[in-house]
């Protein structure tokens, strides 16, 4: 999920997904990595985020961790 989606923000979409499917495992893949955005991502129940700038280092590991229902985050 990205933070910026056409018509609806990723944060809002994640909230709706979690309301309908509480067990959904949400991982954000985004260019946004400010502390405020990260707090919002975690606040809506996402299990983590991957900064697009770190995709080659983190994406596969993040998916595996989130599928195991654990939290993933890596600082800039």
mmCIF file of the N, C-alpha and C atoms, coordinates in Angstrom:
data_MODEL
# 
_entry.id   MODEL 
# 
loop_
_atom_site.group_PDB 
_atom_site.id 
_atom_site.type_symbol 
_atom_site.label_atom_id 
_atom_site.label_alt_id 
_atom_site.label_comp_id 
_atom_site.label_asym_id 
_atom_site.label_entity_id 
_atom_site.label_seq_id 
_atom_site.pdbx_PDB_ins_code 
_atom_site.Cartn_x 
_atom_site.Cartn_y 
_atom_site.Cartn_z 
_atom_site.occupancy 
_atom_site.B_iso_or_equiv 
_atom_site.pdbx_formal_charge 
_atom_site.auth_seq_id 
_atom_site.auth_comp_id 
_atom_site.auth_asym_id 
_atom_site.auth_atom_id 
_atom_site.pdbx_PDB_model_num 
ATOM 1   N N  . UNK A 1 1  ? 0.865   -1.157  0.000  1.00 0.00 ? 1  UNK A N  1 
ATOM 2   C CA . UNK A 1 1  ? 0.000   0.000   0.000  1.00 0.00 ? 1  UNK A CA 1 
ATOM 3   C C  . UNK A 1 1  ? 0.909   1.217   0.000  1.00 0.00 ? 1  UNK A C  1 
ATOM 4   N N  . UNK A 1 2  ? 0.534   2.221   -0.762 1.00 0.00 ? 2  UNK A N  1 
ATOM 5   C CA . UNK A 1 2  ? 1.276   3.480   -0.746 1.00 0.00 ? 2  UNK A CA 1 
ATOM 6   C C  . UNK A 1 2  ? 0.452   4.516   0.006  1.00 0.00 ? 2  UNK A C  1 
ATOM 7   N N  . UNK A 1 3  ? 1.100   5.508   0.546  1.00 0.00 ? 3  UNK A N  1 
ATOM 8   C CA . UNK A 1 3  ? 0.401   6.581   1.254  1.00 0.00 ? 3  UNK A CA 1 
ATOM 9   C C  . UNK A 1 3  ? -0.428  7.388   0.261  1.00 0.00 ? 3  UNK A C  1 
ATOM 10  N N  . UNK A 1 4  ? 0.148   7.663   -0.912 1.00 0.00 ? 4  UNK A N  1 
ATOM 11  C CA . UNK A 1 4  ? -0.550  8.445   -1.934 1.00 0.00 ? 4  UNK A CA 1 
ATOM 12  C C  . UNK A 1 4  ? -1.244  7.525   -2.923 1.00 0.00 ? 4  UNK A C  1 
ATOM 13  N N  . UNK A 1 5  ? -2.553  7.535   -2.896 1.00 0.00 ? 5  UNK A N  1 
ATOM 14  C CA . UNK A 1 5  ? -3.363  6.789   -3.853 1.00 0.00 ? 5  UNK A CA 1 
ATOM 15  C C  . UNK A 1 5  ? -4.343  7.761   -4.492 1.00 0.00 ? 5  UNK A C  1 
ATOM 16  N N  . UNK A 1 6  ? -4.728  7.523   -5.733 1.00 0.00 ? 6  UNK A N  1 
ATOM 17  C CA . UNK A 1 6  ? -5.699  8.430   -6.352 1.00 0.00 ? 6  UNK A CA 1 
ATOM 18  C C  . UNK A 1 6  ? -7.071  8.305   -5.691 1.00 0.00 ? 6  UNK A C  1 
ATOM 19  N N  . UNK A 1 7  ? -7.622  9.438   -5.281 1.00 0.00 ? 7  UNK A N  1 
ATOM 20  C CA . UNK A 1 7  ? -8.975  9.460   -4.733 1.00 0.00 ? 7  UNK A CA 1 
ATOM 21  C C  . UNK A 1 7  ? -9.084  9.189   -3.247 1.00 0.00 ? 7  UNK A C  1 
ATOM 22  N N  . UNK A 1 8  ? -8.202  8.409   -2.702 1.00 0.00 ? 8  UNK A N  1 
ATOM 23  C CA . UNK A 1 8  ? -8.270  8.024   -1.296 1.00 0.00 ? 8  UNK A CA 1 
ATOM 24  C C  . UNK A 1 8  ? -6.840  7.817   -0.820 1.00 0.00 ? 8  UNK A C  1 
ATOM 25  N N  . UNK A 1 9  ? -6.493  8.370   0.334  1.00 0.00 ? 9  UNK A N  1 
ATOM 26  C CA . UNK A 1 9  ? -5.120  8.166   0.799  1.00 0.00 ? 9  UNK A CA 1 
ATOM 27  C C  . UNK A 1 9  ? -4.931  6.715   1.248  1.00 0.00 ? 9  UNK A C  1 
ATOM 28  N N  . UNK A 1 10 ? -3.706  6.274   1.213  1.00 0.00 ? 10 UNK A N  1 
ATOM 29  C CA . UNK A 1 10 ? -3.401  4.928   1.681  1.00 0.00 ? 10 UNK A CA 1 
ATOM 30  C C  . UNK A 1 10 ? -3.750  4.740   3.143  1.00 0.00 ? 10 UNK A C  1 
ATOM 31  N N  . UNK A 1 11 ? -3.608  5.805   3.927  1.00 0.00 ? 11 UNK A N  1 
ATOM 32  C CA . UNK A 1 11 ? -3.959  5.758   5.350  1.00 0.00 ? 11 UNK A CA 1 
ATOM 33  C C  . UNK A 1 11 ? -5.456  5.480   5.486  1.00 0.00 ? 11 UNK A C  1 
ATOM 34  N N  . UNK A 1 12 ? -6.268  6.208   4.725  1.00 0.00 ? 12 UNK A N  1 
ATOM 35  C CA . UNK A 1 12 ? -7.720  6.004   4.774  1.00 0.00 ? 12 UNK A CA 1 
ATOM 36  C C  . UNK A 1 12 ? -8.102  4.622   4.255  1.00 0.00 ? 12 UNK A C  1 
ATOM 37  N N  . UNK A 1 13 ? -7.444  4.186   3.191  1.00 0.00 ? 13 UNK A N  1 
ATOM 38  C CA . UNK A 1 13 ? -7.721  2.852   2.651  1.00 0.00 ? 13 UNK A CA 1 
ATOM 39  C C  . UNK A 1 13 ? -7.373  1.774   3.676  1.00 0.00 ? 13 UNK A C  1 
ATOM 40  N N  . UNK A 1 14 ? -6.245  1.935   4.352  1.00 0.00 ? 14 UNK A N  1 
ATOM 41  C CA . UNK A 1 14 ? -5.840  0.962   5.372  1.00 0.00 ? 14 UNK A CA 1 
ATOM 42  C C  . UNK A 1 14 ? -6.853  0.911   6.508  1.00 0.00 ? 14 UNK A C  1 
ATOM 43  N N  . UNK A 1 15 ? -7.365  2.076   6.909  1.00 0.00 ? 15 UNK A N  1 
ATOM 44  C CA . UNK A 1 15 ? -8.397  2.103   7.956  1.00 0.00 ? 15 UNK A CA 1 
ATOM 45  C C  . UNK A 1 15 ? -9.623  1.313   7.522  1.00 0.00 ? 15 UNK A C  1 
ATOM 46  N N  . UNK A 1 16 ? -10.069 1.507   6.294  1.00 0.00 ? 16 UNK A N  1 
ATOM 47  C CA . UNK A 1 16 ? -11.242 0.795   5.803  1.00 0.00 ? 16 UNK A CA 1 
ATOM 48  C C  . UNK A 1 16 ? -10.988 -0.705  5.703  1.00 0.00 ? 16 UNK A C  1 
ATOM 49  N N  . UNK A 1 17 ? -9.813  -1.061  5.222  1.00 0.00 ? 17 UNK A N  1 
ATOM 50  C CA . UNK A 1 17 ? -9.459  -2.486  5.126  1.00 0.00 ? 17 UNK A CA 1 
ATOM 51  C C  . UNK A 1 17 ? -9.484  -3.124  6.506  1.00 0.00 ? 17 UNK A C  1 
ATOM 52  N N  . UNK A 1 18 ? -8.891  -2.467  7.482  1.00 0.00 ? 18 UNK A N  1 
ATOM 53  C CA . UNK A 1 18 ? -8.842  -3.028  8.843  1.00 0.00 ? 18 UNK A CA 1 
ATOM 54  C C  . UNK A 1 18 ? -10.228 -3.137  9.459  1.00 0.00 ? 18 UNK A C  1 
ATOM 55  N N  . UNK A 1 19 ? -11.139 -2.211  9.110  1.00 0.00 ? 19 UNK A N  1 
ATOM 56  C CA . UNK A 1 19 ? -12.514 -2.301  9.615  1.00 0.00 ? 19 UNK A CA 1 
ATOM 57  C C  . UNK A 1 19 ? -13.225 -3.522  9.046  1.00 0.00 ? 19 UNK A C  1 
ATOM 58  N N  . UNK A 1 20 ? -12.972 -3.813  7.778  1.00 0.00 ? 20 UNK A N  1 
ATOM 59  C CA . UNK A 1 20 ? -13.646 -4.943  7.130  1.00 0.00 ? 20 UNK A CA 1 
ATOM 60  C C  . UNK A 1 20 ? -12.923 -6.264  7.343  1.00 0.00 ? 20 UNK A C  1 
ATOM 61  N N  . UNK A 1 21 ? -11.619 -6.223  7.454  1.00 0.00 ? 21 UNK A N  1 
ATOM 62  C CA . UNK A 1 21 ? -10.806 -7.437  7.626  1.00 0.00 ? 21 UNK A CA 1 
ATOM 63  C C  . UNK A 1 21 ? -9.762  -7.184  8.690  1.00 0.00 ? 21 UNK A C  1 
ATOM 64  N N  . UNK A 1 22 ? -10.149 -7.351  9.925  1.00 0.00 ? 22 UNK A N  1 
ATOM 65  C CA . UNK A 1 22 ? -9.256  -7.047  11.049 1.00 0.00 ? 22 UNK A CA 1 
ATOM 66  C C  . UNK A 1 22 ? -7.932  -7.808  10.961 1.00 0.00 ? 22 UNK A C  1 
ATOM 67  N N  . UNK A 1 23 ? -7.966  -8.989  10.380 1.00 0.00 ? 23 UNK A N  1 
ATOM 68  C CA . UNK A 1 23 ? -6.762  -9.811  10.295 1.00 0.00 ? 23 UNK A CA 1 
ATOM 69  C C  . UNK A 1 23 ? -5.871  -9.457  9.104  1.00 0.00 ? 23 UNK A C  1 
ATOM 70  N N  . UNK A 1 24 ? -6.244  -8.463  8.312  1.00 0.00 ? 24 UNK A N  1 
ATOM 71  C CA . UNK A 1 24 ? -5.440  -8.079  7.155  1.00 0.00 ? 24 UNK A CA 1 
ATOM 72  C C  . UNK A 1 24 ? -4.038  -7.664  7.591  1.00 0.00 ? 24 UNK A C  1 
ATOM 73  N N  . UNK A 1 25 ? -3.073  -8.077  6.818  1.00 0.00 ? 25 UNK A N  1 
ATOM 74  C CA . UNK A 1 25 ? -1.681  -7.729  7.084  1.00 0.00 ? 25 UNK A CA 1 
ATOM 75  C C  . UNK A 1 25 ? -1.296  -6.627  6.097  1.00 0.00 ? 25 UNK A C  1 
ATOM 76  N N  . UNK A 1 26 ? -1.127  -5.428  6.596  1.00 0.00 ? 26 UNK A N  1 
ATOM 77  C CA . UNK A 1 26 ? -0.874  -4.276  5.736  1.00 0.00 ? 26 UNK A CA 1 
ATOM 78  C C  . UNK A 1 26 ? 0.575   -3.830  5.885  1.00 0.00 ? 26 UNK A C  1 
ATOM 79  N N  . UNK A 1 27 ? 1.228   -3.677  4.741  1.00 0.00 ? 27 UNK A N  1 
ATOM 80  C CA . UNK A 1 27 ? 2.600   -3.185  4.666  1.00 0.00 ? 27 UNK A CA 1 
ATOM 81  C C  . UNK A 1 27 ? 2.592   -2.002  3.702  1.00 0.00 ? 27 UNK A C  1 
ATOM 82  N N  . UNK A 1 28 ? 3.091   -0.875  4.143  1.00 0.00 ? 28 UNK A N  1 
ATOM 83  C CA . UNK A 1 28 ? 3.188   0.297   3.276  1.00 0.00 ? 28 UNK A CA 1 
ATOM 84  C C  . UNK A 1 28 ? 4.523   0.291   2.558  1.00 0.00 ? 28 UNK A C  1 
ATOM 85  N N  . UNK A 1 29 ? 4.487   0.666   1.298  1.00 0.00 ? 29 UNK A N  1 
ATOM 86  C CA . UNK A 1 29 ? 5.660   0.789   0.441  1.00 0.00 ? 29 UNK A CA 1 
ATOM 87  C C  . UNK A 1 29 ? 5.596   2.201   -0.117 1.00 0.00 ? 29 UNK A C  1 
ATOM 88  N N  . UNK A 1 30 ? 6.416   3.091   0.402  1.00 0.00 ? 30 UNK A N  1 
ATOM 89  C CA . UNK A 1 30 ? 6.178   4.505   0.141  1.00 0.00 ? 30 UNK A CA 1 
ATOM 90  C C  . UNK A 1 30 ? 7.450   5.336   0.106  1.00 0.00 ? 30 UNK A C  1 
ATOM 91  N N  . UNK A 1 31 ? 7.365   6.490   -0.536 1.00 0.00 ? 31 UNK A N  1 
ATOM 92  C CA . UNK A 1 31 ? 8.478   7.440   -0.523 1.00 0.00 ? 31 UNK A CA 1 
ATOM 93  C C  . UNK A 1 31 ? 8.466   8.258   0.759  1.00 0.00 ? 31 UNK A C  1 
ATOM 94  N N  . UNK A 1 32 ? 7.359   8.264   1.460  1.00 0.00 ? 32 UNK A N  1 
ATOM 95  C CA . UNK A 1 32 ? 7.211   9.066   2.671  1.00 0.00 ? 32 UNK A CA 1 
ATOM 96  C C  . UNK A 1 32 ? 7.814   8.327   3.865  1.00 0.00 ? 32 UNK A C  1 
ATOM 97  N N  . UNK A 1 33 ? 8.706   8.997   4.575  1.00 0.00 ? 33 UNK A N  1 
ATOM 98  C CA . UNK A 1 33 ? 9.286   8.361   5.759  1.00 0.00 ? 33 UNK A CA 1 
ATOM 99  C C  . UNK A 1 33 ? 9.437   9.331   6.923  1.00 0.00 ? 33 UNK A C  1 
ATOM 100 N N  . UNK A 1 34 ? 8.578   10.348  6.952  1.00 0.00 ? 34 UNK A N  1 
ATOM 101 C CA . UNK A 1 34 ? 8.618   11.272  8.085  1.00 0.00 ? 34 UNK A CA 1 
ATOM 102 C C  . UNK A 1 34 ? 8.067   10.576  9.324  1.00 0.00 ? 34 UNK A C  1 
ATOM 103 N N  . UNK A 1 35 ? 8.478   11.033  10.477 1.00 0.00 ? 35 UNK A N  1 
ATOM 104 C CA . UNK A 1 35 ? 8.000   10.436  11.721 1.00 0.00 ? 35 UNK A CA 1 
ATOM 105 C C  . UNK A 1 35 ? 6.482   10.500  11.823 1.00 0.00 ? 35 UNK A C  1 
ATOM 106 N N  . UNK A 1 36 ? 5.892   11.601  11.366 1.00 0.00 ? 36 UNK A N  1 
ATOM 107 C CA . UNK A 1 36 ? 4.432   11.759  11.419 1.00 0.00 ? 36 UNK A CA 1 
ATOM 108 C C  . UNK A 1 36 ? 3.731   10.703  10.565 1.00 0.00 ? 36 UNK A C  1 
ATOM 109 N N  . UNK A 1 37 ? 4.201   10.489  9.349  1.00 0.00 ? 37 UNK A N  1 
ATOM 110 C CA . UNK A 1 37 ? 3.590   9.494   8.463  1.00 0.00 ? 37 UNK A CA 1 
ATOM 111 C C  . UNK A 1 37 ? 3.767   8.092   9.045  1.00 0.00 ? 37 UNK A C  1 
ATOM 112 N N  . UNK A 1 38 ? 4.935   7.809   9.579  1.00 0.00 ? 38 UNK A N  1 
ATOM 113 C CA . UNK A 1 38 ? 5.181   6.487   10.169 1.00 0.00 ? 38 UNK A CA 1 
ATOM 114 C C  . UNK A 1 38 ? 4.228   6.244   11.337 1.00 0.00 ? 38 UNK A C  1 
ATOM 115 N N  . UNK A 1 39 ? 4.002   7.260   12.179 1.00 0.00 ? 39 UNK A N  1 
ATOM 116 C CA . UNK A 1 39 ? 3.047   7.113   13.288 1.00 0.00 ? 39 UNK A CA 1 
ATOM 117 C C  . UNK A 1 39 ? 1.643   6.836   12.758 1.00 0.00 ? 39 UNK A C  1 
ATOM 118 N N  . UNK A 1 40 ? 1.249   7.525   11.692 1.00 0.00 ? 40 UNK A N  1 
ATOM 119 C CA . UNK A 1 40 ? -0.078  7.287   11.111 1.00 0.00 ? 40 UNK A CA 1 
ATOM 120 C C  . UNK A 1 40 ? -0.193  5.874   10.556 1.00 0.00 ? 40 UNK A C  1 
ATOM 121 N N  . UNK A 1 41 ? 0.841   5.420   9.872  1.00 0.00 ? 41 UNK A N  1 
ATOM 122 C CA . UNK A 1 41 ? 0.850   4.072   9.292  1.00 0.00 ? 41 UNK A CA 1 
ATOM 123 C C  . UNK A 1 41 ? 0.659   3.027   10.390 1.00 0.00 ? 41 UNK A C  1 
ATOM 124 N N  . UNK A 1 42 ? 1.425   3.137   11.442 1.00 0.00 ? 42 UNK A N  1 
ATOM 125 C CA . UNK A 1 42 ? 1.319   2.180   12.549 1.00 0.00 ? 42 UNK A CA 1 
ATOM 126 C C  . UNK A 1 42 ? -0.013  2.360   13.273 1.00 0.00 ? 42 UNK A C  1 
ATOM 127 N N  . UNK A 1 43 ? -0.472  3.601   13.382 1.00 0.00 ? 43 UNK A N  1 
ATOM 128 C CA . UNK A 1 43 ? -1.731  3.896   14.070 1.00 0.00 ? 43 UNK A CA 1 
ATOM 129 C C  . UNK A 1 43 ? -2.959  3.287   13.420 1.00 0.00 ? 43 UNK A C  1 
ATOM 130 N N  . UNK A 1 44 ? -2.914  3.065   12.110 1.00 0.00 ? 44 UNK A N  1 
ATOM 131 C CA . UNK A 1 44 ? -4.074  2.454   11.435 1.00 0.00 ? 44 UNK A CA 1 
ATOM 132 C C  . UNK A 1 44 ? -3.994  0.936   11.432 1.00 0.00 ? 44 UNK A C  1 
ATOM 133 N N  . UNK A 1 45 ? -2.959  0.402   12.071 1.00 0.00 ? 45 UNK A N  1 
ATOM 134 C CA . UNK A 1 45 ? -2.870  -1.048  12.195 1.00 0.00 ? 45 UNK A CA 1 
ATOM 135 C C  . UNK A 1 45 ? -1.981  -1.737  11.180 1.00 0.00 ? 45 UNK A C  1 
ATOM 136 N N  . UNK A 1 46 ? -1.245  -0.958  10.395 1.00 0.00 ? 46 UNK A N  1 
ATOM 137 C CA . UNK A 1 46 ? -0.296  -1.578  9.467  1.00 0.00 ? 46 UNK A CA 1 
ATOM 138 C C  . UNK A 1 46 ? 0.813   -2.247  10.272 1.00 0.00 ? 46 UNK A C  1 
ATOM 139 N N  . UNK A 1 47 ? 1.347   -3.299  9.726  1.00 0.00 ? 47 UNK A N  1 
ATOM 140 C CA . UNK A 1 47 ? 2.426   -4.005  10.412 1.00 0.00 ? 47 UNK A CA 1 
ATOM 141 C C  . UNK A 1 47 ? 3.794   -3.463  10.047 1.00 0.00 ? 47 UNK A C  1 
ATOM 142 N N  . UNK A 1 48 ? 3.839   -2.508  9.133  1.00 0.00 ? 48 UNK A N  1 
ATOM 143 C CA . UNK A 1 48 ? 5.125   -1.923  8.831  1.00 0.00 ? 48 UNK A CA 1 
ATOM 144 C C  . UNK A 1 48 ? 5.118   -1.079  7.588  1.00 0.00 ? 48 UNK A C  1 
ATOM 145 N N  . UNK A 1 49 ? 6.306   -0.622  7.238  1.00 0.00 ? 49 UNK A N  1 
ATOM 146 C CA . UNK A 1 49 ? 6.490   0.190   6.049  1.00 0.00 ? 49 UNK A CA 1 
ATOM 147 C C  . UNK A 1 49 ? 7.887   -0.045  5.498  1.00 0.00 ? 49 UNK A C  1 
ATOM 148 N N  . UNK A 1 50 ? 8.010   0.132   4.206  1.00 0.00 ? 50 UNK A N  1 
ATOM 149 C CA . UNK A 1 50 ? 9.301   0.078   3.541  1.00 0.00 ? 50 UNK A CA 1 
ATOM 150 C C  . UNK A 1 50 ? 9.437   1.366   2.739  1.00 0.00 ? 50 UNK A C  1 
ATOM 151 N N  . UNK A 1 51 ? 10.504  2.077   2.964  1.00 0.00 ? 51 UNK A N  1 
ATOM 152 C CA . UNK A 1 51 ? 10.785  3.267   2.171  1.00 0.00 ? 51 UNK A CA 1 
ATOM 153 C C  . UNK A 1 51 ? 11.221  2.814   0.781  1.00 0.00 ? 51 UNK A C  1 
ATOM 154 N N  . UNK A 1 52 ? 10.674  3.444   -0.258 1.00 0.00 ? 52 UNK A N  1 
ATOM 155 C CA . UNK A 1 52 ? 11.026  3.046   -1.616 1.00 0.00 ? 52 UNK A CA 1 
ATOM 156 C C  . UNK A 1 52 ? 12.524  3.164   -1.862 1.00 0.00 ? 52 UNK A C  1 
ATOM 157 N N  . UNK A 1 53 ? 13.165  4.081   -1.180 1.00 0.00 ? 53 UNK A N  1 
ATOM 158 C CA . UNK A 1 53 ? 14.610  4.244   -1.341 1.00 0.00 ? 53 UNK A CA 1 
ATOM 159 C C  . UNK A 1 53 ? 15.387  3.038   -0.802 1.00 0.00 ? 53 UNK A C  1 
ATOM 160 N N  . UNK A 1 54 ? 14.742  2.207   0.009  1.00 0.00 ? 54 UNK A N  1 
ATOM 161 C CA . UNK A 1 54 ? 15.392  1.026   0.585  1.00 0.00 ? 54 UNK A CA 1 
ATOM 162 C C  . UNK A 1 54 ? 14.787  -0.282  0.080  1.00 0.00 ? 54 UNK A C  1 
ATOM 163 N N  . UNK A 1 55 ? 14.030  -0.219  -0.988 1.00 0.00 ? 55 UNK A N  1 
ATOM 164 C CA . UNK A 1 55 ? 13.323  -1.399  -1.482 1.00 0.00 ? 55 UNK A CA 1 
ATOM 165 C C  . UNK A 1 55 ? 14.251  -2.577  -1.744 1.00 0.00 ? 55 UNK A C  1 
ATOM 166 N N  . UNK A 1 56 ? 15.382  -2.332  -2.384 1.00 0.00 ? 56 UNK A N  1 
ATOM 167 C CA . UNK A 1 56 ? 16.265  -3.456  -2.721 1.00 0.00 ? 56 UNK A CA 1 
ATOM 168 C C  . UNK A 1 56 ? 16.852  -4.118  -1.479 1.00 0.00 ? 56 UNK A C  1 
ATOM 169 N N  . UNK A 1 57 ? 16.964  -3.384  -0.391 1.00 0.00 ? 57 UNK A N  1 
ATOM 170 C CA . UNK A 1 57 ? 17.512  -3.963  0.841  1.00 0.00 ? 57 UNK A CA 1 
ATOM 171 C C  . UNK A 1 57 ? 16.428  -4.572  1.733  1.00 0.00 ? 57 UNK A C  1 
ATOM 172 N N  . UNK A 1 58 ? 15.208  -4.013  1.710  1.00 0.00 ? 58 UNK A N  1 
ATOM 173 C CA . UNK A 1 58 ? 14.237  -4.337  2.754  1.00 0.00 ? 58 UNK A CA 1 
ATOM 174 C C  . UNK A 1 58 ? 12.947  -5.025  2.317  1.00 0.00 ? 58 UNK A C  1 
ATOM 175 N N  . UNK A 1 59 ? 12.558  -4.910  1.061  1.00 0.00 ? 59 UNK A N  1 
ATOM 176 C CA . UNK A 1 59 ? 11.204  -5.311  0.686  1.00 0.00 ? 59 UNK A CA 1 
ATOM 177 C C  . UNK A 1 59 ? 10.911  -6.791  0.935  1.00 0.00 ? 59 UNK A C  1 
ATOM 178 N N  . UNK A 1 60 ? 11.752  -7.679  0.497  1.00 0.00 ? 60 UNK A N  1 
ATOM 179 C CA . UNK A 1 60 ? 11.480  -9.113  0.670  1.00 0.00 ? 60 UNK A CA 1 
ATOM 180 C C  . UNK A 1 60 ? 11.446  -9.487  2.145  1.00 0.00 ? 60 UNK A C  1 
ATOM 181 N N  . UNK A 1 61 ? 12.411  -8.993  2.897  1.00 0.00 ? 61 UNK A N  1 
ATOM 182 C CA . UNK A 1 61 ? 12.426  -9.262  4.345  1.00 0.00 ? 61 UNK A CA 1 
ATOM 183 C C  . UNK A 1 61 ? 11.161  -8.724  5.013  1.00 0.00 ? 61 UNK A C  1 
ATOM 184 N N  . UNK A 1 62 ? 10.740  -7.517  4.625  1.00 0.00 ? 62 UNK A N  1 
ATOM 185 C CA . UNK A 1 62 ? 9.545   -6.910  5.217  1.00 0.00 ? 62 UNK A CA 1 
ATOM 186 C C  . UNK A 1 62 ? 8.303   -7.741  4.937  1.00 0.00 ? 62 UNK A C  1 
ATOM 187 N N  . UNK A 1 63 ? 8.159   -8.214  3.726  1.00 0.00 ? 63 UNK A N  1 
ATOM 188 C CA . UNK A 1 63 ? 6.996   -9.041  3.379  1.00 0.00 ? 63 UNK A CA 1 
ATOM 189 C C  . UNK A 1 63 ? 6.994   -10.316 4.214  1.00 0.00 ? 63 UNK A C  1 
ATOM 190 N N  . UNK A 1 64 ? 8.128   -10.955 4.345  1.00 0.00 ? 64 UNK A N  1 
ATOM 191 C CA . UNK A 1 64 ? 8.211   -12.179 5.152  1.00 0.00 ? 64 UNK A CA 1 
ATOM 192 C C  . UNK A 1 64 ? 7.846   -11.910 6.614  1.00 0.00 ? 64 UNK A C  1 
ATOM 193 N N  . UNK A 1 65 ? 8.340   -10.829 7.155  1.00 0.00 ? 65 UNK A N  1 
ATOM 194 C CA . UNK A 1 65 ? 8.072   -10.497 8.562  1.00 0.00 ? 65 UNK A CA 1 
ATOM 195 C C  . UNK A 1 65 ? 6.596   -10.189 8.766  1.00 0.00 ? 65 UNK A C  1 
ATOM 196 N N  . UNK A 1 66 ? 6.015   -9.406  7.884  1.00 0.00 ? 66 UNK A N  1 
ATOM 197 C CA . UNK A 1 66 ? 4.599   -9.052  8.003  1.00 0.00 ? 66 UNK A CA 1 
ATOM 198 C C  . UNK A 1 66 ? 3.712   -10.290 7.822  1.00 0.00 ? 66 UNK A C  1 
ATOM 199 N N  . UNK A 1 67 ? 4.058   -11.164 6.908  1.00 0.00 ? 67 UNK A N  1 
ATOM 200 C CA . UNK A 1 67 ? 3.280   -12.403 6.739  1.00 0.00 ? 67 UNK A CA 1 
ATOM 201 C C  . UNK A 1 67 ? 3.324   -13.272 7.995  1.00 0.00 ? 67 UNK A C  1 
ATOM 202 N N  . UNK A 1 68 ? 4.400   -13.136 8.760  1.00 0.00 ? 68 UNK A N  1 
ATOM 203 C CA . UNK A 1 68 ? 4.522   -13.862 10.025 1.00 0.00 ? 68 UNK A CA 1 
ATOM 204 C C  . UNK A 1 68 ? 3.845   -13.100 11.168 1.00 0.00 ? 68 UNK A C  1 
ATOM 205 N N  . UNK A 1 69 ? 3.116   -12.032 10.811 1.00 0.00 ? 69 UNK A N  1 
ATOM 206 C CA . UNK A 1 69 ? 2.353   -11.215 11.762 1.00 0.00 ? 69 UNK A CA 1 
ATOM 207 C C  . UNK A 1 69 ? 3.239   -10.515 12.785 1.00 0.00 ? 69 UNK A C  1 
ATOM 208 N N  . UNK A 1 70 ? 4.417   -10.102 12.316 1.00 0.00 ? 70 UNK A N  1 
ATOM 209 C CA . UNK A 1 70 ? 5.317   -9.308  13.141 1.00 0.00 ? 70 UNK A CA 1 
ATOM 210 C C  . UNK A 1 70 ? 5.466   -7.933  12.499 1.00 0.00 ? 70 UNK A C  1 
ATOM 211 N N  . UNK A 1 71 ? 5.955   -6.978  13.267 1.00 0.00 ? 71 UNK A N  1 
ATOM 212 C CA . UNK A 1 71 ? 6.140   -5.611  12.779 1.00 0.00 ? 71 UNK A CA 1 
ATOM 213 C C  . UNK A 1 71 ? 7.493   -5.448  12.106 1.00 0.00 ? 71 UNK A C  1 
ATOM 214 N N  . UNK A 1 72 ? 7.489   -4.681  11.025 1.00 0.00 ? 72 UNK A N  1 
ATOM 215 C CA . UNK A 1 72 ? 8.724   -4.356  10.338 1.00 0.00 ? 72 UNK A CA 1 
ATOM 216 C C  . UNK A 1 72 ? 8.843   -2.851  10.198 1.00 0.00 ? 72 UNK A C  1 
ATOM 217 N N  . UNK A 1 73 ? 9.991   -2.325  10.559 1.00 0.00 ? 73 UNK A N  1 
ATOM 218 C CA . UNK A 1 73 ? 10.309  -0.926  10.262 1.00 0.00 ? 73 UNK A CA 1 
ATOM 219 C C  . UNK A 1 73 ? 11.818  -0.789  10.278 1.00 0.00 ? 73 UNK A C  1 
ATOM 220 N N  . UNK A 1 74 ? 12.283  0.032   9.425  1.00 0.00 ? 74 UNK A N  1 
ATOM 221 C CA . UNK A 1 74 ? 13.707  0.283   9.349  1.00 0.00 ? 74 UNK A CA 1 
ATOM 222 C C  . UNK A 1 74 ? 13.848  1.783   9.216  1.00 0.00 ? 74 UNK A C  1 
ATOM 223 N N  . UNK A 1 75 ? 14.662  2.357   10.040 1.00 0.00 ? 75 UNK A N  1 
ATOM 224 C CA . UNK A 1 75 ? 14.844  3.806   9.969  1.00 0.00 ? 75 UNK A CA 1 
ATOM 225 C C  . UNK A 1 75 ? 15.638  4.165   8.720  1.00 0.00 ? 75 UNK A C  1 
ATOM 226 N N  . UNK A 1 76 ? 15.475  5.384   8.339  1.00 0.00 ? 76 UNK A N  1 
ATOM 227 C CA . UNK A 1 76 ? 16.120  5.904   7.123  1.00 0.00 ? 76 UNK A CA 1 
ATOM 228 C C  . UNK A 1 76 ? 17.518  5.443   7.081  1.00 0.00 ? 76 UNK A C  1 
# 
